[in-house]
Amino acid sequence: MIINKREFLMGAAGLSLALAARAFAAEAPKAVPHRKLKTTRLFKSPEGFPNCIAVAPEGLWIAEQKPSGANAVFYHAPEPKELTEKVWLVDWNGKVLKTVTTQCRNTSGMAFGGGYIWSCANEAPNGVFQTDLNSKQISHRQIPLGPAKDGGGCHGAMYQDGKLWLACLRLKGILRVDPTTWTPEFLIPYSTPRAHGIAWDGTGGGGGAIWLITGQESTGYANGQAGLAKYDAVTGALLETAEFLPGSCDPHGLAMHDGALISCDAGVHPNWPLNDSPHQGWIFRIEFA
């Protein structure tokens, strides 16, 4: 059998394309699993806008958000009479066990660990406020890797294995920080237009995973679309996504308790009318539908 030059070149090109296709198929990332979510209301928070939560041995810490100044105008909220913000410790029936006062402003993220409350501001002077359980401020530090006096806002926080994780707006990522030295250690980038609370998931073994509340731009509860994204805490790889079914509570803070994700509906949401969600002020459980 004699093969001419044209046939040889066509055959070689075809073989190259076939090999390239096989290589691409082998290297192409697998589809990320996607699920649906529903919410079940548990109890009402203390009066105010509950924007973040953290689990404690006695129950749940709930931090209030007080829009003021330009933020009060933006959210069409009344100007508060005083600017300190409270963090309540409640039991799992919603009974207030303890109240701590912080100097944080427009609190939008909060963690509990090492014997302290870590409140994250989303309004000047921004930064993370470390407060003891007697309402004494221990430190106020800016989010690392930014200007010394303004590292940007924060929409979520958690304390895990002696480390503080922050959902940083300016960095568009979840940053792990050593809370003692304030050294930035690891960043997980996210792409969602609106990121909020974060929670640790150690149920899958390995090095653990982090859930992040996600969201899209919207004008009200009726067209809002929130979701979750799950990231590998060691590699930063996206492991799973999920979306809330219509009628669900509007998630802000996030925590994990006994294998279940817990959140809160603040009642304030960018570009929404104030208290537009019918679930404003509720603490709720997140379940996979």
C-alpha positions in Angstrom: 0.0 0.0 0.0 1.4 3.4 -1.0 0.4 6.6 0.9 1.0 9.9 -0.8 2.2 13.0 1.0 -1.3 14.6 1.2 -2.8 11.5 2.7 0.1 11.2 5.2 -0.3 14.9 6.3 -4.1 14.5 6.6 -3.7 11.4 8.7 -1.1 13.0 11.0 -3.3 16.1 11.5 -6.3 13.8 12.4 -4.2 11.9 14.8 -3.0 15.1 16.4 -6.5 16.4 16.8 -7.7 13.1 18.3 -4.8 13.1 20.8 -5.5 16.7 21.7 -9.2 16.0 22.2 -8.3 13.1 24.5 -5.9 15.2 26.5 -8.4 18.0 26.9 -11.1 15.6 28.0 -8.7 14.1 30.6 -7.7 17.5 31.9 -11.2 19.2 31.7 -12.5 19.9 35.2 -15.4 17.8 36.4 -18.8 19.5 36.8 -19.3 20.9 40.3 -22.4 19.4 42.0 -25.3 21.8 42.4 -28.2 21.4 44.8 -31.4 23.2 46.0 -31.9 24.6 49.5 -34.8 25.3 51.7 -35.0 27.0 55.1 -36.9 26.3 58.4 -37.4 29.2 60.9 -36.2 28.4 64.4 -36.7 31.5 66.6 -36.7 35.3 66.4 -33.5 37.2 67.3 -33.5 40.1 69.7 -34.8 43.4 68.3 -32.7 44.9 65.6 -31.0 43.8 62.4 -29.3 40.4 63.0 -26.5 40.3 60.4 -24.1 37.6 61.7 -23.9 34.6 64.0 -21.4 32.3 65.6 -21.9 29.1 67.6 -20.9 28.8 71.3 -21.2 26.0 73.8 -24.2 27.7 75.4 -26.0 28.5 72.2 -25.6 31.1 69.5 -24.0 34.5 69.3 -26.0 37.0 67.3 -24.5 40.4 66.2 -26.7 43.3 65.4 -26.0 45.7 62.4 -26.8 49.4 62.8 -26.8 51.3 59.6 -25.9 54.9 60.2 -25.0 58.0 58.2 -24.6 57.2 54.5 -25.5 53.6 55.2 -28.7 54.6 57.0 -29.7 56.6 53.9 -28.7 53.8 51.6 -30.9 51.3 53.5 -33.7 53.8 54.2 -33.1 53.0 57.9 -33.6 55.4 60.8 -30.5 56.9 62.3 -29.6 55.1 65.5 -29.6 57.0 68.8 -26.2 55.7 69.7 -23.5 53.9 67.6 -22.3 51.0 69.8 -23.5 47.6 68.5 -24.6 44.6 70.6 -23.8 40.9 70.4 -26.2 38.7 72.1 -25.6 35.1 73.4 -28.9 33.2 73.2 -29.9 29.6 73.9 -31.5 27.5 71.2 -34.9 28.8 72.1 -33.8 32.4 71.6 -33.6 33.4 75.2 -30.9 36.0 75.8 -28.2 34.7 78.2 -25.6 37.5 77.8 -25.1 40.8 76.0 -21.8 42.2 74.9 -21.3 45.7 73.6 -18.8 46.4 70.8 -17.4 49.5 69.0 -17.7 47.8 65.6 -19.6 49.8 62.9 -22.3 48.3 60.7 -21.2 44.8 61.8 -21.5 42.5 58.8 -19.3 39.5 60.0 -18.6 38.0 63.4 -16.7 35.1 64.9 -16.3 33.7 68.4 -13.1 32.0 69.5 -10.1 32.1 71.8 -12.4 33.7 74.4 -13.2 36.7 72.3 -15.8 38.1 69.9 -14.4 39.2 66.6 -16.7 41.8 65.0 -16.1 42.8 61.4 -17.0 46.3 60.3 -18.5 47.3 56.9 -18.3 51.0 57.6 -15.6 53.4 58.6 -13.3 52.8 60.4 -13.7 49.3 59.0 -11.4 46.5 60.3 -11.9 43.7 62.9 -12.8 44.6 66.5 -11.6 42.1 69.2 -13.8 42.3 72.3 -13.8 40.3 75.5 -16.9 39.0 77.1 -17.0 42.0 79.5 -17.3 44.4 76.5 -13.7 45.5 76.8 -12.1 46.2 73.4 -8.8 44.3 73.1 -7.8 45.4 69.6 -8.9 47.0 66.4 -7.0 46.0 63.3 -7.5 46.4 59.6 -7.9 43.5 57.1 -4.3 42.7 55.9 -2.9 43.3 52.4 -4.5 46.7 52.1 -4.0 50.3 53.2 -2.9 50.6 56.8 -5.8 52.7 57.8 -8.5 51.0 55.7 -8.3 47.4 54.6 -11.9 47.4 53.3 -15.1 45.9 54.6 -15.9 42.4 55.6 -19.1 40.3 55.1 -18.3 37.2 57.1 -16.0 35.7 59.7 -15.3 32.4 61.6 -12.7 31.1 64.1 -11.4 27.6 63.4 -8.5 25.8 64.9 -6.9 28.9 66.3 -7.2 30.8 63.0 -9.5 33.6 61.9 -11.1 33.5 58.5 -12.5 36.7 56.9 -14.7 37.1 53.8 -13.0 40.3 52.6 -14.8 42.6 50.2 -11.8 44.4 48.7 -9.8 41.2 48.2 -12.9 39.3 46.9 -11.7 36.3 48.8 -11.8 34.3 52.1 -8.6 35.2 54.0 -7.1 33.1 56.7 -5.3 35.2 59.3 -3.3 34.4 62.4 -5.2 36.3 65.1 -2.2 36.8 67.3 0.4 38.1 64.8 -2.2 39.3 62.3 -0.3 37.6 59.5 -2.2 36.7 56.4 -1.7 33.0 55.5 -4.0 31.8 52.8 -6.6 33.3 50.4 -9.5 31.5 48.7 -10.8 33.8 45.8 -14.5 33.9 45.1 -16.4 35.3 42.1 -19.9 35.8 43.4 -21.2 39.4 43.1 -22.4 39.3 46.7 -20.6 37.3 49.4 -21.7 37.1 53.0 -21.3 34.7 55.9 -18.9 31.7 56.1 -19.0 28.5 58.1 -16.7 25.6 58.7 -17.6 22.1 57.5 -15.5 19.3 59.0 -17.9 16.5 58.2 -16.2 15.4 55.0 -12.8 14.5 56.5 -9.5 15.7 55.1 -8.6 19.3 55.8 -12.2 20.6 56.1 -14.2 22.9 53.9 -15.8 26.3 54.0 -19.3 27.3 53.1 -19.9 30.8 51.7 -23.2 32.6 51.2 -23.5 33.9 47.7 -25.9 36.2 46.0 -26.7 38.2 42.8 -27.7 41.8 42.3 -31.4 42.3 42.9 -34.0 44.9 43.7 -36.1 43.1 46.3 -37.0 39.9 48.0 -39.2 38.9 45.1 -36.3 38.7 42.6 -33.5 38.0 45.1 -31.4 34.8 44.5 -29.1 33.6 47.3 -27.0 30.5 47.3 -24.1 28.7 48.9 -20.6 27.8 47.6 -18.4 25.2 49.3 -14.6 25.4 49.0 -11.8 23.1 50.0 -10.1 24.8 52.9 -6.6 23.4 51.9 -6.6 23.9 48.2 -9.3 26.5 47.7 -11.0 24.4 45.1 -14.8 24.9 44.5 -16.5 21.7 45.7 -20.2 22.4 45.4 -22.8 25.1 44.8 -26.4 25.4 45.8 -29.3 27.8 45.5 -32.2 28.7 47.8 -35.7 27.9 46.7 -38.3 30.7 46.3 -39.9 31.7 49.6 -36.7 30.9 51.6 -35.3 33.2 54.3 -32.7 35.7 53.1 -29.3 34.5 54.5 -26.7 36.8 56.0 -24.7 35.2 58.7 -23.7 31.5 58.7 -22.6 28.9 61.2 -22.5 25.1 61.5 -24.2 23.4 64.5 -24.5 19.6 64.9 -24.0 19.1 61.2 -26.6 21.7 60.1 -26.1 25.1 58.6 -27.7 28.0 60.6 -28.3 31.5 59.3 -30.1 34.8 60.1 -32.3 37.1 58.1 -31.2 40.7 58.8 -33.9 42.6 57.1 -31.4 44.9 55.4 -30.2 44.1 52.0 -28.5 46.2 49.3 -31.0 47.8 46.9 -34.0 46.2 48.7 -36.7 48.1 50.7 -36.1 47.9 54.4 -37.5 44.7 55.9 -38.6 43.5 52.5 -38.0 39.9 53.5 -41.1 38.4 55.3 -38.6 36.5 57.5 -36.8 39.5 58.9 -35.2 38.9 62.3 -35.5 35.1 62.2 -32.8 32.6 62.9 -33.2 29.6 60.6 -31.8 26.2 59.6 -30.7 25.5 56.1 -31.6 22.1 54.6 -30.9 20.5 51.2 -34.1 20.0 49.4 
